[in-house]
């Protein structure tokens, strides 16, 4: 295989994993914009997505579409409960404390999942066959196409939600200024709840589409969360377009690094990129510097 | 340092140093030794969190740098132990300085991300750089600590050394927060802009505190390596960083005595949770969440608050609590 074809192949597989990073990164941005906190349980949503899908589809033998929808609902419900329970009940509204509350939630979810689903890695069958397709000389798994398709669909649906619907506009208002939103009669509380549920749903989608390619186990959440987080920083924290670009870029760089340099240092590479970005352009690729008024 | 703190510190030291006379079991001593090391890390981290208002999720990496640097340099290259410990501290200081300078200049919690990323990188290097670090199976045969012929070769001997070091660190930190530097940091934590207006170079203070806290973690790491004589990457993963942050929060940010309590409690807790082996991750997570939700200023402060409220509810309690 020529070097260029190899690079092309790695880029394609990088875009595939990158798409799921993008979904996780959007989830981070949603909650960050509504509340200012970094939700460390975001990666657990991805893990739960895979686990619920396996339960519904493989164990209970429900039809795939039904299992898909049920999984999204279940994980969105976990996001809902996370907000209604610990985050909302916390006595201190200091960001630092709330961030650590989500860390606690993340550990609890992980522990609970270990008890429910055990420690062994599990997998899902691909949505449509395992025969790779050839595209300009590079092999693509059908699952990759599903991942692209569903990610693109999710991003378009979200853009419509934010620009075209009242709830979406209200969420943007909350992100712009919580106080002003409250004063103009937007139920900020409910918007925050919505952002958690929506992040749960997005995490679930990422988990469902990624599991057939990578397998899942109770402890994949941490790494997934960290990657999504780096993607969000890389693109510009809080921006949706930034999250998508950051996710795809991180996926591609990681895949190229793993393929051409060394696969052992794949995860280290992702964080090295994060550090370099933080040093030279801490607001991310699309981020703008902000001034604080005193 | 106030008079009250001095008395507490003396009482605490007396209690700590007389404890080994009542303990027969070496395993108990080992757990206490580990908590002494954790206290050292947690006090440093609390200076950063409680006074500079920044979180580090990479203290496991600094702890690990200390451990691996002094482990590898003394074992593979035959360096003398004590100078190597200092060398590891100096190196960690340099690394922390390099991370702190760009990230602490920015608004928001960029340090969290930078340290977290750094932690993952260090962890992966420990795992993958097998010829040097021993990889996943760890690095063994690290020499024990010794001081001019006296070898710290039992849990009991190391106990006095480790606790002396961590009480020393506590003493220095208590002094620090009651000094000019401490008052500057308190101002910084309250309101950074106001502090700057009052002529405090907040950036420089934040970087200095971050470096100090990384150095304390590095010292703890070196002592750990020479005490256990075997290190493996698992000890220095992101999870340890989380654990020490939890210890700070359970003890209460900004309360150094709280840190001692938090580190002690959460080091013993997993030992107590051995009984519920399968559930310990879950229980750990729930405790962390519960403490943060209900006692955001730490368990000690929280419980003290409840007691005071009870007292007030009793007839005549109002006067008593005022007195």
Interface residues (C-beta under 8 A of the other chain):
Chain A: X38 X86 X89 X90 X91 X92 X94 X95 X96 X97 X99 X100 X101 X103 X104 X105 X106 X107 X108 X109 X110 X111 X112 X114 X115 X222 X226 X229 X230 X233 X264 X265 X267 X268 X271 X272 X274 X275 X278 X279 X282 X290 X292 X294
Chain B: X49 X55 X99 X102 X103 X106 X107 X109 X110 X112 X113 X114 X116 X117 X118 X120 X121 X124 X125 X127 X128 X193 X238 X242 X245 X246 X249 X253 X278 X279 X280 X281 X282 X283 X284 X285 X286 X288 X289 X290 X292 X293 X294 X295 X296 X297
